[in-house]
Amino acid sequence: MDVIIHRIRLHDGVDPARFEAWVRDVDYASCPRLPSVRAFGVQRVSTERDAPFHYFEIISVTASDAFSQDMKSEAFQGLAEAFDAMASVVGEMSGERVGPGYRAAS
């Protein structure tokens, strides 16, 4: 499984509450329409206007080439258009997880 991490900066004048509502109500809800996505989450870092970035997202995908295919879909293009109106990705890292990792039992 591959992991992609994006640092996100809101455009000037975009209310963090608006962005966060979109993430919760639209972005997360769209994940089932992207078959390569196995997990996705957005974390708030800072809402200070001058912060170098305001959020980061972690996307776990089956494979980077499968995610590239999903990025061409109509579902993804609609998400990208809405995202681009509010924010920009200002940094990206990606890699392959070493082993299954650790997750505490629920």
MOMO-V170432 format. One record per helix or strand of 2 or more residues. SS is the DSSP state (h for helix, s for strand). FROM is the first residue (numbers start at 1). TO is the last residue. Records with the same first field share a line. If there is no record, write none. Layout:
SS->FROM-TO ; FROM-TO
//
This chain:
s->2-10 ; 37-44 ; 55-61 ; 87-96
h->16-33 ; 64-70 ; 74-86
//
